[in-house]
């Protein structure tokens, strides 16, 4: 192994992490980029990336398609990680990559759930998981968008949810279905009691996005910044020493798959299937999909009140 690679590898990955965080990419993106960069370095005998370039990247990406038989999306993810490494961490322009064998993309149709199937799935869920799954369907949220909701992003008086930093780092507004307004308000009431108890116990803080913690040092303890779906446990932040709660881990909502089996639904449905059903059922009801992504609250409420989307009762 080259001595330069031995001494520079940790610094290189730290540089990658810094570049990712400076661009406010998600933690999952950071984790994936670092993992692919490690695999690239190991594939070439732990050579330092600065000593390599387009030929080595071409060889690595081709091996993913021909030897490991990865999907097209997986190969694209690896390519994106290496592009980021060279362009943003090493400041090198790779130019065009010639001769890369591309992985074949699978042509898969999305899973389409009927209203009856959605109701059957939701009826097998309880409590917080039921509420989150219902928001995936009734508000069209992605799983992580739901998990990362903060109190200030919900306006029950207008029956709106503001999604911050969604896909493509874009904000958008979506609806709170009428049948979820009361359960969501009751849930927030319970979360508020938990937050008040945390504050009395010297905790009650959350992580803030970007540099807001430095700009507004007290905001991390304010009610509006708290997670709508907080974790059950408190942790101590290493940098600040504050006792915090993270948002509920997304794996908890993966119980939807168990509910699918319990409901006797034979389709390979997941959390994302509920979000897809949201748009599908609105389109079936004759709504223009552009109305669904509009930022005007009045149009959202019209969709919410007029659609035939039905949610299962909570069954508690």
Secondary structure as UniProt FT lines:
FT   HELIX           3..22
FT   TURN            23..24
FT   HELIX           27..43
FT   TURN            44..46
FT   HELIX           49..51
FT   HELIX           54..66
FT   HELIX           72..84
FT   HELIX           85..89
FT   HELIX           115..122
FT   TURN            123..124
FT   HELIX           127..138
FT   HELIX           143..147
FT   HELIX           151..153
FT   STRAND          154..155
FT   TURN            156..159
FT   STRAND          160..163
FT   TURN            167..168
FT   STRAND          172..175
FT   HELIX           178..200
FT   TURN            201..202
FT   TURN            210..211
FT   HELIX           212..215
FT   TURN            217..218
FT   HELIX           219..221
FT   HELIX           223..225
FT   STRAND          230..236
FT   TURN            238..240
FT   STRAND          243..247
FT   HELIX           250..254
FT   HELIX           255..262
FT   TURN            263..264
FT   HELIX           271..284
FT   TURN            285..286
FT   HELIX           289..292
FT   HELIX           297..306
//
